[in-house]
Amino acid sequence: MAADLVAAVADVRLAGDESARLSTAVGISCFGPGAWASGEALLADADRAMYRAKADGVS
């Protein structure tokens, strides 16, 4: 699913005579009983995963 999202965003967008290439990074965090104390902790873990992926050059 993440690869599909990255591929969809990576398409070149056209607006009149201008074009733009977009890129994205996806952070994935798994949720399970007792894994995180709150939704904020889950989002923080996903955010760290995204920044690790960006630093590694992986989308």
Secondary structure as a PSIPRED ss2 file (coil, helix, strand):
# PSIPRED VFORMAT (PSIPRED V4.0)

   1 M C   1.000  0.000  0.000
   2 A H   0.000  1.000  0.000
   3 A H   0.000  1.000  0.000
   4 D H   0.000  1.000  0.000
   5 L H   0.000  1.000  0.000
   6 V H   0.000  1.000  0.000
   7 A H   0.000  1.000  0.000
   8 A H   0.000  1.000  0.000
   9 V H   0.000  1.000  0.000
  10 A C   1.000  0.000  0.000
  11 D C   1.000  0.000  0.000
  12 V E   0.000  0.000  1.000
  13 R E   0.000  0.000  1.000
  14 L E   0.000  0.000  1.000
  15 A E   0.000  0.000  1.000
  16 G C   1.000  0.000  0.000
  17 D C   1.000  0.000  0.000
  18 E E   0.000  0.000  1.000
  19 S E   0.000  0.000  1.000
  20 A E   0.000  0.000  1.000
  21 R E   0.000  0.000  1.000
  22 L C   1.000  0.000  0.000
  23 S C   1.000  0.000  0.000
  24 T C   1.000  0.000  0.000
  25 A C   1.000  0.000  0.000
  26 V C   1.000  0.000  0.000
  27 G C   1.000  0.000  0.000
  28 I C   1.000  0.000  0.000
  29 S C   1.000  0.000  0.000
  30 C C   1.000  0.000  0.000
  31 F C   1.000  0.000  0.000
  32 G C   1.000  0.000  0.000
  33 P C   1.000  0.000  0.000
  34 G C   1.000  0.000  0.000
  35 A C   1.000  0.000  0.000
  36 W C   1.000  0.000  0.000
  37 A C   1.000  0.000  0.000
  38 S C   1.000  0.000  0.000
  39 G H   0.000  1.000  0.000
  40 E H   0.000  1.000  0.000
  41 A H   0.000  1.000  0.000
  42 L H   0.000  1.000  0.000
  43 L H   0.000  1.000  0.000
  44 A H   0.000  1.000  0.000
  45 D H   0.000  1.000  0.000
  46 A H   0.000  1.000  0.000
  47 D H   0.000  1.000  0.000
  48 R H   0.000  1.000  0.000
  49 A H   0.000  1.000  0.000
  50 M H   0.000  1.000  0.000
  51 Y H   0.000  1.000  0.000
  52 R H   0.000  1.000  0.000
  53 A H   0.000  1.000  0.000
  54 K H   0.000  1.000  0.000
  55 A H   0.000  1.000  0.000
  56 D H   0.000  1.000  0.000
  57 G C   1.000  0.000  0.000
  58 V C   1.000  0.000  0.000
  59 S C   1.000  0.000  0.000
